[in-house]
Amino acid sequence: MTRKVHCVVDNIDTDGLDFPPWPGEAGKRVFNEVGKPAWQRWLAHQTMLINENRISPMNPEHRAFLEAQMVKYLFEGGADKPPGYMPEA
């Protein structure tokens, strides 16, 4: 049976994640408050940040940046865009 959560990003009841996707309190909060569709959108944004900013998830400073961006994206209504970002028309 699929776990349901009330997603704070989409403001709907939806399927929850299968496990906390990040260590610590941030991961617990995401697990409890974010649905799978919103998490998938964050993963796409995170991939863009990693590629455009040449971020290494193994670097502790870069991981801290990604965690801060994840919190902004999921809980504060947006995250930074790479320099020169142009949304698709």
N, C-alpha and C positions, 0 to 999 in steps of 0.2 A: 504494500500500500504506500502511496506517495504521501510524503509529509507536506502539509499545507502551511503557508505563512501569509500574513497580511503584509504585502510588500510596501515599504514606505516610499519607494521610488515611484512605482506605478499606481499606488493607492488602490490596490485590488488584492483579493485573495487568490493565490496562485501556488504552484508547486514550489516547495522550498528546496534548497540545496541538499545534497546527500551527506555532506560533511563540511565542517568549517574550512573555508578555502584559504585562510591566512592564519598565521599563528597569533596568539594573544587575544586581547580584548577586541581588537578590530575584527578579527576572524569570527569571534563569538557573536558580535553584533551583526555582521553580515549574515551569518548562518541563521540567526533568529529573526531578522527583519527584511531580508532581501530575497526576492523570488528569482527563479532560474532565468526568465527572460531579461530582467534588469542586469543580472550577473553576466549574461552573455554579451550584452551591450558594453558593459565595463571591460570585459576581456578584449573586445575589439578596440576600444579606446586605449587600453593599456598597451596593446600590441603597437598601435600607432606611436604612443609615447616612447616605447622602447626602441623602435626602429628609427624614428626621426631624431631622437636625442642621444642615440647610441648608448643606451642604458644597459648595464650588466646586472641582471637580477642577483648575481653572486656578490656584488659590491654592497656592503652595509649602507653606505650613504645613498646609493641608488635605490635600495630596498626601502629606506626611510622615505625617500621622495615618492616612490610608487604607493606606499601606504598612505601618505598624506593626500595624494591625488585620488586614491580610491575612496577615502573618507569624503573628500570634497565632492566627488562625482556622485556617490551613492546617497549621501546624507545632507549635503549642503547645496545641492542644486547645480552642480557643474564642476568642471576641472579645467586645468590649463590646456591650451592647445599648443602644438609645436610652433615655433616661429615660422611665419609665412603660410600658415595653414589656410587653405581655401576649401570650404565645403563644396561637395559635388552639387551641381545645378540640377 
